[in-house]
C-alpha cells in the first residue's frame, strides 16, 4: 500500500510542478491557482488514506 500512496503523491507533485512552470512560461496566473488547489487536494488525499489505513489496523 505504501508504494501506491507514494506513486500517487509523486504524480501529484509532478503535475503541480508542470502547472507552475506553465503558469510562469505563459504568464497565466490561473494555472498557478490550479496548481495550488491540486497540491492541497494531493496533501489531503495522502492524509486521509494514511488515517484510514491506520484506523483499519494496517501500518503504513
Biotite code that builds the C-alpha atoms (Angstrom):
import biotite.structure as struc

atoms = struc.array([
    struc.Atom([0.000, 0.000, 0.000], chain_id="A", res_id=1, res_name="UNK", atom_name="CA", element="C"),
    struc.Atom([2.907, 2.342, 0.697], chain_id="A", res_id=2, res_name="UNK", atom_name="CA", element="C"),
    struc.Atom([4.147, 2.192, -2.859], chain_id="A", res_id=3, res_name="UNK", atom_name="CA", element="C"),
    struc.Atom([0.732, 3.114, -4.258], chain_id="A", res_id=4, res_name="UNK", atom_name="CA", element="C"),
    struc.Atom([0.385, 6.118, -1.990], chain_id="A", res_id=5, res_name="UNK", atom_name="CA", element="C"),
    struc.Atom([3.906, 7.227, -2.863], chain_id="A", res_id=6, res_name="UNK", atom_name="CA", element="C"),
    struc.Atom([3.198, 6.825, -6.590], chain_id="A", res_id=7, res_name="UNK", atom_name="CA", element="C"),
    struc.Atom([0.047, 8.957, -6.321], chain_id="A", res_id=8, res_name="UNK", atom_name="CA", element="C"),
    struc.Atom([1.972, 11.634, -4.415], chain_id="A", res_id=9, res_name="UNK", atom_name="CA", element="C"),
    struc.Atom([4.781, 11.649, -6.992], chain_id="A", res_id=10, res_name="UNK", atom_name="CA", element="C"),
    struc.Atom([2.307, 12.031, -9.858], chain_id="A", res_id=11, res_name="UNK", atom_name="CA", element="C"),
    struc.Atom([0.528, 14.797, -7.993], chain_id="A", res_id=12, res_name="UNK", atom_name="CA", element="C"),
    struc.Atom([3.767, 16.626, -7.283], chain_id="A", res_id=13, res_name="UNK", atom_name="CA", element="C"),
    struc.Atom([4.856, 16.355, -10.905], chain_id="A", res_id=14, res_name="UNK", atom_name="CA", element="C"),
    struc.Atom([1.505, 17.744, -12.021], chain_id="A", res_id=15, res_name="UNK", atom_name="CA", element="C"),
    struc.Atom([1.834, 20.683, -9.642], chain_id="A", res_id=16, res_name="UNK", atom_name="CA", element="C"),
    struc.Atom([5.349, 21.452, -10.895], chain_id="A", res_id=17, res_name="UNK", atom_name="CA", element="C"),
    struc.Atom([4.274, 21.265, -14.531], chain_id="A", res_id=18, res_name="UNK", atom_name="CA", element="C"),
    struc.Atom([1.305, 23.570, -13.904], chain_id="A", res_id=19, res_name="UNK", atom_name="CA", element="C"),
    struc.Atom([3.506, 26.049, -12.040], chain_id="A", res_id=20, res_name="UNK", atom_name="CA", element="C"),
    struc.Atom([6.103, 26.083, -14.823], chain_id="A", res_id=21, res_name="UNK", atom_name="CA", element="C"),
    struc.Atom([3.415, 26.521, -17.457], chain_id="A", res_id=22, res_name="UNK", atom_name="CA", element="C"),
    struc.Atom([1.964, 29.377, -15.445], chain_id="A", res_id=23, res_name="UNK", atom_name="CA", element="C"),
    struc.Atom([5.332, 31.115, -15.366], chain_id="A", res_id=24, res_name="UNK", atom_name="CA", element="C"),
    struc.Atom([6.065, 30.463, -19.035], chain_id="A", res_id=25, res_name="UNK", atom_name="CA", element="C"),
    struc.Atom([2.660, 31.518, -20.350], chain_id="A", res_id=26, res_name="UNK", atom_name="CA", element="C"),
    struc.Atom([2.176, 34.275, -17.753], chain_id="A", res_id=27, res_name="UNK", atom_name="CA", element="C"),
    struc.Atom([-1.255, 32.969, -16.818], chain_id="A", res_id=28, res_name="UNK", atom_name="CA", element="C"),
    struc.Atom([-1.985, 33.277, -13.095], chain_id="A", res_id=29, res_name="UNK", atom_name="CA", element="C"),
    struc.Atom([-4.972, 30.938, -13.150], chain_id="A", res_id=30, res_name="UNK", atom_name="CA", element="C"),
    struc.Atom([-2.672, 27.970, -13.823], chain_id="A", res_id=31, res_name="UNK", atom_name="CA", element="C"),
    struc.Atom([-0.810, 28.756, -10.619], chain_id="A", res_id=32, res_name="UNK", atom_name="CA", element="C"),
    struc.Atom([-4.131, 28.813, -8.766], chain_id="A", res_id=33, res_name="UNK", atom_name="CA", element="C"),
    struc.Atom([-4.953, 25.424, -10.229], chain_id="A", res_id=34, res_name="UNK", atom_name="CA", element="C"),
    struc.Atom([-1.541, 24.107, -9.152], chain_id="A", res_id=35, res_name="UNK", atom_name="CA", element="C"),
    struc.Atom([-2.086, 25.290, -5.581], chain_id="A", res_id=36, res_name="UNK", atom_name="CA", element="C"),
    struc.Atom([-5.537, 23.703, -5.407], chain_id="A", res_id=37, res_name="UNK", atom_name="CA", element="C"),
    struc.Atom([-4.201, 20.454, -6.836], chain_id="A", res_id=38, res_name="UNK", atom_name="CA", element="C"),
    struc.Atom([-1.359, 20.445, -4.295], chain_id="A", res_id=39, res_name="UNK", atom_name="CA", element="C"),
    struc.Atom([-3.844, 20.929, -1.461], chain_id="A", res_id=40, res_name="UNK", atom_name="CA", element="C"),
    struc.Atom([-6.033, 18.092, -2.732], chain_id="A", res_id=41, res_name="UNK", atom_name="CA", element="C"),
    struc.Atom([-2.991, 15.854, -3.092], chain_id="A", res_id=42, res_name="UNK", atom_name="CA", element="C"),
    struc.Atom([-1.973, 16.537, 0.513], chain_id="A", res_id=43, res_name="UNK", atom_name="CA", element="C"),
    struc.Atom([-5.496, 15.978, 1.873], chain_id="A", res_id=44, res_name="UNK", atom_name="CA", element="C"),
    struc.Atom([-5.751, 12.704, -0.056], chain_id="A", res_id=45, res_name="UNK", atom_name="CA", element="C"),
    struc.Atom([-2.466, 11.447, 1.395], chain_id="A", res_id=46, res_name="UNK", atom_name="CA", element="C"),
    struc.Atom([-3.521, 12.323, 4.946], chain_id="A", res_id=47, res_name="UNK", atom_name="CA", element="C"),
    struc.Atom([-6.956, 10.756, 4.518], chain_id="A", res_id=48, res_name="UNK", atom_name="CA", element="C"),
    struc.Atom([-5.598, 7.499, 3.097], chain_id="A", res_id=49, res_name="UNK", atom_name="CA", element="C"),
    struc.Atom([-2.956, 7.303, 5.826], chain_id="A", res_id=50, res_name="UNK", atom_name="CA", element="C"),
    struc.Atom([-5.528, 7.872, 8.560], chain_id="A", res_id=51, res_name="UNK", atom_name="CA", element="C"),
    struc.Atom([-7.900, 5.324, 7.031], chain_id="A", res_id=52, res_name="UNK", atom_name="CA", element="C"),
    struc.Atom([-5.145, 2.711, 6.807], chain_id="A", res_id=53, res_name="UNK", atom_name="CA", element="C"),
    struc.Atom([-4.011, 3.243, 10.400], chain_id="A", res_id=54, res_name="UNK", atom_name="CA", element="C"),
    struc.Atom([-7.585, 3.060, 11.718], chain_id="A", res_id=55, res_name="UNK", atom_name="CA", element="C"),
    struc.Atom([-8.131, -0.250, 9.919], chain_id="A", res_id=56, res_name="UNK", atom_name="CA", element="C"),
    struc.Atom([-5.173, -1.712, 11.769], chain_id="A", res_id=57, res_name="UNK", atom_name="CA", element="C"),
    struc.Atom([-2.638, -1.566, 8.995], chain_id="A", res_id=58, res_name="UNK", atom_name="CA", element="C"),
    struc.Atom([0.579, 0.310, 9.360], chain_id="A", res_id=59, res_name="UNK", atom_name="CA", element="C"),
    struc.Atom([1.770, 2.446, 6.509], chain_id="A", res_id=60, res_name="UNK", atom_name="CA", element="C"),
])
